[in-house]
Amino acid sequence: MRNQSLQTFLALRYLRGAEGRSEGRRFLRLVVRIAVGGVAVGVATLILSLAIVRGFSDEITRKIVGFGAQIQIESLRDAPLAEAHSYAAIAEEQKGVVGTAQIVLEFVLLRTDEKRIEGAAIWGTDELPSYVALTAGTSRTKLSPGELYMGASLAHSMQVEPGDRITLFSVPSDGMQGRPRVGQFTVAGLYESSLADFDDLYLFTEIDRARQLVGYAPDAASRIDVRVEEGEDYERIATVLDDLLPFPAMARPISEVYRSLFAWVRLQQSIIPLVLSIIVLVAAVNVIGTLLMVILEKRSDIGVLMGMGARGRDMTATFTRVGLGIGLAGSTIGATIALVFALIQMEYGIIPLPAEAYYMKEAPIALSLLDFALVPLLTCILCTGAAFVPARYASRIDPIRAIHLQH
């Protein structure tokens, strides 16, 4: 017990007040502080990267699910689902399903005047998707016949404002054989979702009015969106539904519908933290150089201690604890920096992002207690392990020669 107290005392002394010889006495203390700072920067960077990557995943998943629910029921024939209410009833009977919504989705031509014509997709539903933020016009989310909501970016390119009248042309399913259907709508509002692929494409309107425009039967739908309870395994429920639904209906999880987006998110989750964790590894390896410098500067002191009865394993334990102390100090400072920065970003959004590239306007943050526990723990283990090499060197110092070199 007495040896352990001595080891801890010496470790704290070297960690907090290490000084070199007469020239540049404070240099050694600076070196220790730089090592602590390196660990702090590595820990803060890794925790923040994990929080941002998790935030990306959560935010994109929420937006995509907000547009298309967790499960979509469609037809294998690439045609409208007739008697859509019967498929919806089957889905609503499943455990974990909280609701369904019939969707009419078809491509149309949008015209504001003779010179401005653009391709778009009509989205017929009962109310706006949950992740659509209205930026202009009415604040109602319940859709009314004859009203239409379009993306702010599309409206800007078409020079359309709320209250304007626009014309939609429904392209016949048999190509140029049939006559296109024409409908006029009033732009009730503009929306933004930061998902450029959505904002530039979809026009939301009341479902029955959409059915009239595209020529659907009163109970037909392009697809049925199935919402499940938070935390439920929607991929499992989709598999169960796919087995229950009669031909030609099929059920697909949202992760399959938007496979490329989810693959992009998974790539970030797997690669970015792995790459950034190298920073922590480098900081831990720097502990070796720092402790070797301390040992060389304090070689005579180590010789005196060993001459007074301290054993080699005492020196090993002492400098291993110095490495642990550097890891603990750096981890504490780094975790604190990460927490403060994350809270500032969540409150003020100081890191903006180009929405067309990242699908959001600012870097998202999703904090996890596991990150604040696991990253410092692994950092301390790495620093302690790195300290073992110079600690073993300290344990093999010849006390007589060390004392002799002092004089």
VMD Tcl script that draws the C-alpha trace (Angstrom):
set ca {
  {0.00 0.00 0.00}
  {2.88 2.35 0.89}
  {4.54 1.64 -2.46}
  {1.29 2.41 -4.29}
  {1.00 5.74 -2.47}
  {4.59 6.58 -3.44}
  {3.92 5.62 -7.06}
  {0.81 7.80 -7.21}
  {2.59 10.72 -5.53}
  {5.50 10.57 -7.96}
  {3.19 10.20 -10.97}
  {1.20 13.30 -9.95}
  {4.43 15.19 -9.31}
  {5.80 14.40 -12.76}
  {2.42 15.10 -14.36}
  {1.78 18.48 -12.73}
  {5.18 19.93 -11.95}
  {7.82 18.27 -14.08}
  {10.80 20.58 -14.63}
  {14.01 20.08 -16.51}
  {17.53 21.06 -15.59}
  {18.77 24.62 -14.99}
  {18.43 25.70 -18.64}
  {14.85 25.64 -19.89}
  {13.40 24.29 -16.66}
  {9.83 24.85 -17.77}
  {10.26 23.14 -21.12}
  {9.48 19.70 -19.67}
  {6.26 20.95 -18.15}
  {5.30 22.39 -21.54}
  {5.97 19.06 -23.23}
  {3.62 17.27 -20.77}
  {0.92 19.87 -21.37}
  {1.29 19.50 -25.13}
  {0.80 15.73 -24.73}
  {-2.36 16.35 -22.67}
  {-3.55 18.84 -25.28}
  {-2.97 16.36 -28.10}
  {-5.07 13.74 -26.33}
  {-7.77 16.36 -25.63}
  {-7.95 17.39 -29.29}
  {-8.17 13.75 -30.39}
  {-10.93 12.91 -27.92}
  {-12.94 16.04 -28.73}
  {-12.63 15.42 -32.48}
  {-13.66 11.78 -32.25}
  {-16.66 12.45 -29.97}
  {-17.85 15.28 -32.20}
  {-17.40 13.21 -35.35}
  {-19.45 10.38 -33.86}
  {-22.16 12.86 -32.79}
  {-22.28 14.48 -36.24}
  {-22.35 11.18 -38.12}
  {-25.12 9.92 -35.85}
  {-26.93 13.22 -36.36}
  {-26.67 12.81 -40.15}
  {-28.09 9.32 -39.93}
  {-30.98 10.30 -37.65}
  {-31.83 13.48 -39.58}
  {-31.82 11.89 -43.04}
  {-33.76 8.89 -41.77}
  {-36.39 11.17 -40.18}
  {-36.75 13.19 -43.37}
  {-37.04 10.19 -45.66}
  {-39.45 8.43 -43.31}
  {-41.39 11.70 -43.03}
  {-41.85 11.67 -46.78}
  {-42.46 7.98 -47.30}
  {-43.15 6.27 -43.94}
  {-41.19 3.18 -42.87}
  {-42.93 0.76 -45.26}
  {-44.42 1.23 -48.73}
  {-46.93 -1.09 -50.39}
  {-46.77 -0.99 -54.18}
  {-47.81 -3.05 -57.19}
  {-45.46 -5.53 -58.85}
  {-47.04 -4.57 -62.20}
  {-45.86 -0.95 -62.02}
  {-49.51 0.09 -62.10}
  {-51.96 1.64 -59.63}
  {-53.21 -0.53 -56.76}
  {-56.93 -1.14 -57.23}
  {-59.04 -1.38 -54.04}
  {-56.22 0.19 -52.03}
  {-58.38 0.19 -48.87}
  {-58.19 -3.63 -48.68}
  {-54.39 -3.60 -48.66}
  {-54.39 -0.82 -46.08}
  {-56.70 -2.90 -43.86}
  {-54.29 -5.85 -43.95}
  {-51.41 -3.59 -42.95}
  {-53.34 -1.95 -40.10}
  {-54.04 -5.35 -38.53}
  {-50.34 -6.00 -37.96}
  {-48.80 -5.45 -34.54}
  {-46.63 -2.33 -34.44}
  {-48.42 -0.55 -37.29}
  {-49.91 2.79 -36.20}
  {-51.50 3.96 -39.45}
  {-51.59 3.97 -43.23}
  {-52.00 6.60 -45.94}
  {-52.95 6.17 -49.58}
  {-50.70 8.06 -52.01}
  {-51.23 9.03 -55.65}
  {-47.90 9.69 -57.32}
  {-47.49 10.33 -61.05}
  {-45.32 12.46 -63.32}
  {-46.92 15.58 -64.81}
  {-45.95 18.65 -66.79}
  {-46.10 21.98 -64.96}
  {-46.79 25.15 -66.94}
  {-46.93 28.70 -65.63}
  {-47.06 30.43 -69.04}
  {-46.33 29.61 -72.65}
  {-42.56 29.75 -72.11}
  {-42.18 28.08 -68.73}
  {-42.80 24.32 -68.74}
  {-41.18 21.89 -66.30}
  {-41.48 18.22 -65.45}
  {-42.66 17.40 -61.93}
  {-44.53 14.74 -59.95}
  {-48.00 15.19 -58.47}
  {-48.27 13.80 -54.93}
  {-51.85 13.27 -53.87}
  {-52.43 12.75 -50.14}
  {-54.68 13.90 -47.28}
  {-52.11 16.13 -45.57}
  {-48.55 17.32 -46.06}
  {-45.77 14.92 -45.00}
  {-44.51 15.45 -41.47}
  {-41.09 16.73 -42.49}
  {-42.24 19.44 -44.88}
  {-41.61 22.96 -43.54}
  {-43.84 25.63 -45.06}
  {-41.89 28.79 -45.90}
  {-44.54 30.92 -47.61}
  {-48.29 31.01 -48.09}
  {-50.86 29.32 -45.86}
  {-49.77 27.48 -42.71}
  {-52.40 24.75 -43.04}
  {-51.14 21.19 -43.49}
  {-54.57 19.76 -44.37}
  {-54.90 19.72 -48.16}
  {-57.95 21.11 -49.98}
  {-59.09 20.34 -53.57}
  {-57.65 22.76 -56.09}
  {-54.76 23.84 -53.83}
  {-51.18 22.86 -54.46}
  {-47.90 23.10 -52.51}
  {-44.57 23.20 -54.32}
  {-40.92 23.31 -53.31}
  {-39.47 26.78 -52.80}
  {-36.53 26.04 -55.14}
  {-38.85 24.87 -57.93}
  {-41.11 27.88 -57.39}
  {-38.12 30.20 -57.63}
  {-36.95 28.66 -60.91}
  {-40.49 28.88 -62.33}
  {-41.02 32.38 -60.87}
  {-44.12 31.29 -58.99}
  {-45.48 32.78 -55.75}
  {-48.32 31.77 -53.41}
  {-51.68 32.69 -54.92}
  {-50.57 32.14 -58.53}
  {-52.53 29.83 -60.82}
  {-50.66 27.06 -62.61}
  {-51.63 24.36 -65.09}
  {-50.75 20.68 -64.82}
  {-50.83 18.18 -67.68}
  {-51.07 14.50 -66.88}
  {-49.16 12.36 -69.37}
  {-51.32 9.39 -70.48}
  {-50.13 5.98 -69.36}
  {-50.33 4.72 -72.97}
  {-47.91 7.35 -74.23}
  {-49.22 9.58 -77.02}
  {-52.21 7.35 -77.75}
  {-54.55 9.06 -75.28}
  {-55.30 12.70 -74.64}
  {-53.54 14.36 -71.71}
  {-55.65 15.48 -68.78}
  {-55.43 19.12 -67.77}
  {-56.03 20.69 -64.37}
  {-55.60 24.14 -62.90}
  {-54.41 24.66 -59.34}
  {-53.76 27.56 -57.01}
  {-50.35 27.62 -55.31}
  {-51.34 27.68 -51.62}
  {-47.83 27.57 -50.18}
  {-44.16 26.81 -50.64}
  {-42.19 24.23 -48.68}
  {-38.60 23.23 -47.93}
  {-37.20 19.94 -46.71}
  {-33.48 20.46 -47.56}
  {-33.76 17.33 -49.71}
  {-33.13 18.87 -53.12}
  {-34.30 15.76 -54.99}
  {-37.68 16.14 -53.28}
  {-38.08 19.93 -53.30}
  {-37.41 20.22 -57.03}
  {-39.82 17.44 -57.96}
  {-42.94 16.97 -55.84}
  {-46.18 18.97 -55.98}
  {-48.57 18.16 -53.11}
  {-52.31 18.31 -53.55}
  {-55.49 16.68 -52.20}
  {-55.67 12.97 -53.13}
  {-59.07 12.91 -54.87}
  {-58.11 15.90 -57.00}
  {-54.89 14.10 -57.91}
  {-56.88 10.99 -58.87}
  {-59.01 13.07 -61.25}
  {-55.95 14.62 -62.87}
  {-54.12 11.34 -63.54}
  {-57.24 9.27 -64.32}
  {-57.24 6.91 -61.32}
  {-60.32 5.09 -60.07}
  {-61.84 6.44 -56.79}
  {-60.20 3.70 -54.67}
  {-56.90 3.41 -56.57}
  {-53.52 4.53 -55.30}
  {-49.92 4.48 -56.52}
  {-48.82 3.15 -53.17}
  {-49.79 2.86 -49.51}
  {-47.50 4.30 -46.84}
  {-47.39 2.28 -43.61}
  {-46.24 3.97 -40.40}
  {-44.94 1.85 -37.52}
  {-44.30 2.59 -33.87}
  {-41.03 4.20 -32.82}
  {-38.40 1.55 -32.14}
  {-40.19 -1.24 -34.02}
  {-38.23 -3.31 -36.52}
  {-39.93 -2.02 -39.66}
  {-37.86 -4.28 -41.93}
  {-39.26 -7.34 -40.13}
  {-42.82 -5.97 -40.38}
  {-42.27 -5.31 -44.10}
  {-41.23 -8.93 -44.59}
  {-44.34 -10.16 -42.75}
  {-46.57 -7.86 -44.80}
  {-44.96 -8.95 -48.06}
  {-45.88 -12.56 -47.26}
  {-49.49 -11.66 -46.34}
  {-50.36 -9.31 -49.20}
  {-52.06 -10.92 -52.22}
  {-50.64 -10.54 -55.70}
  {-49.77 -8.06 -57.19}
  {-49.07 -6.05 -54.01}
  {-45.66 -6.05 -52.37}
  {-44.24 -4.37 -49.24}
  {-40.81 -2.73 -49.18}
  {-39.00 -1.11 -46.25}
  {-37.91 2.49 -46.74}
  {-34.26 1.40 -46.49}
  {-34.75 -0.56 -49.72}
  {-36.73 2.14 -51.51}
  {-33.99 4.74 -50.90}
  {-31.11 2.28 -50.84}
  {-28.50 4.73 -52.16}
  {-29.19 7.33 -49.46}
  {-29.05 4.76 -46.67}
  {-25.85 3.30 -48.15}
  {-24.32 6.79 -48.07}
  {-25.26 7.15 -44.41}
  {-23.82 3.73 -43.54}
  {-20.59 4.63 -45.33}
  {-20.20 7.71 -43.13}
  {-20.98 5.70 -40.01}
  {-18.29 3.11 -40.77}
  {-15.47 5.11 -42.37}
  {-15.37 8.61 -40.85}
  {-15.07 7.59 -37.16}
  {-12.47 4.98 -38.11}
  {-10.34 7.56 -39.93}
  {-10.68 10.20 -37.21}
  {-9.84 7.70 -34.46}
  {-6.28 7.78 -35.86}
  {-5.99 11.20 -34.21}
  {-6.49 9.62 -30.80}
  {-4.05 6.84 -31.65}
  {-1.37 9.35 -32.70}
  {-1.94 11.37 -29.51}
  {-1.53 8.20 -27.44}
  {1.69 7.27 -29.25}
  {3.02 10.77 -28.52}
  {2.87 9.79 -24.86}
  {5.89 7.54 -25.51}
  {8.03 10.47 -26.63}
  {6.82 12.66 -23.78}
  {7.60 10.10 -21.09}
  {10.98 9.27 -22.59}
  {11.83 12.96 -22.38}
  {10.66 13.09 -18.75}
  {12.66 9.98 -17.89}
  {15.82 11.28 -19.50}
  {15.49 14.59 -17.67}
  {14.72 12.85 -14.36}
  {17.19 10.00 -14.75}
  {19.27 11.07 -11.76}
  {16.15 11.37 -9.58}
  {15.13 7.88 -10.61}
  {18.62 6.65 -9.71}
  {18.39 8.22 -6.24}
  {14.95 6.66 -5.66}
  {16.19 3.24 -6.73}
  {19.29 3.68 -4.58}
  {16.97 4.34 -1.61}
  {15.14 1.06 -2.15}
  {12.64 1.69 -4.91}
  {12.33 -1.32 -7.19}
  {12.12 -1.50 -10.96}
  {8.44 -2.37 -10.87}
  {7.83 0.76 -8.77}
  {9.29 2.87 -11.59}
  {7.24 0.93 -14.15}
  {4.06 1.55 -12.17}
  {4.94 5.22 -11.62}
  {5.42 6.11 -15.27}
  {2.53 3.92 -16.38}
  {0.38 6.03 -14.05}
  {1.83 9.17 -15.63}
  {0.57 7.88 -18.99}
  {-2.80 7.12 -17.43}
  {-2.84 10.61 -15.94}
  {-2.18 12.16 -19.35}
  {-5.01 10.07 -20.78}
  {-7.42 11.01 -17.99}
  {-6.60 14.72 -18.14}
  {-6.78 14.83 -21.94}
  {-9.99 12.81 -22.03}
  {-11.69 15.02 -19.45}
  {-10.70 18.21 -21.26}
  {-11.57 16.76 -24.67}
  {-14.97 15.47 -23.57}
  {-15.76 18.86 -22.02}
  {-14.77 20.69 -25.21}
  {-16.89 18.29 -27.29}
  {-19.92 18.76 -25.04}
  {-19.69 22.56 -25.04}
  {-19.17 22.73 -28.80}
  {-22.03 20.28 -29.44}
  {-24.44 22.29 -27.30}
  {-23.45 25.51 -29.07}
  {-23.99 23.87 -32.46}
  {-27.37 22.49 -31.41}
  {-28.48 25.90 -30.16}
  {-27.00 28.28 -32.75}
  {-26.02 26.14 -35.75}
  {-22.60 27.77 -36.18}
  {-21.47 25.17 -38.78}
  {-23.54 25.68 -41.96}
  {-23.76 23.07 -44.71}
  {-24.75 23.29 -48.39}
  {-28.21 21.71 -48.42}
  {-27.84 20.52 -52.03}
  {-24.93 18.29 -51.01}
  {-25.80 17.23 -47.43}
  {-29.64 17.48 -47.42}
  {-29.60 19.88 -44.46}
  {-28.55 23.47 -43.77}
  {-26.39 22.92 -40.69}
  {-24.33 20.13 -39.19}
  {-26.64 17.95 -37.07}
  {-25.65 16.75 -33.61}
  {-26.92 13.63 -31.83}
  {-25.22 13.21 -28.46}
  {-24.81 9.79 -26.88}
  {-23.66 8.97 -23.34}
  {-21.96 5.88 -24.75}
  {-19.59 8.07 -26.79}
  {-18.66 10.13 -23.73}
  {-17.92 6.93 -21.81}
  {-16.35 4.69 -24.45}
  {-14.02 7.17 -26.20}
  {-12.31 8.39 -22.97}
  {-12.07 4.81 -21.70}
  {-10.35 3.56 -24.86}
  {-8.12 6.67 -24.87}
  {-6.96 6.00 -21.31}
  {-6.24 2.37 -22.19}
  {-4.20 3.46 -25.23}
  {-2.25 6.06 -23.24}
  {-1.55 3.58 -20.46}
  {-0.42 0.96 -22.94}
  {1.79 3.46 -24.75}
  {3.35 4.52 -21.44}
  {4.41 0.96 -20.68}
  {7.35 1.12 -23.15}
  {9.16 4.10 -21.56}
  {8.09 2.88 -18.11}
  {9.96 -0.37 -18.68}
  {13.00 1.65 -19.75}
  {12.83 3.63 -16.49}
  {12.74 0.39 -14.47}
  {16.07 -0.74 -15.99}
  {18.07 2.38 -15.17}
  {21.28 1.61 -13.27}
  {21.03 3.75 -10.09}
  {24.82 4.01 -9.54}
  {25.48 5.17 -13.08}
  {22.52 7.56 -13.01}
  {23.74 9.22 -9.81}
  {27.29 9.35 -11.16}
  {26.10 11.08 -14.37}
  {24.41 13.74 -12.24}
  {27.78 14.80 -10.85}
}
mol new
graphics top color blue
foreach p $ca { graphics top sphere $p radius 0.5 }
foreach p [lrange $ca 0 end-1] q [lrange $ca 1 end] { graphics top cylinder $p $q radius 0.2 }
display resetview
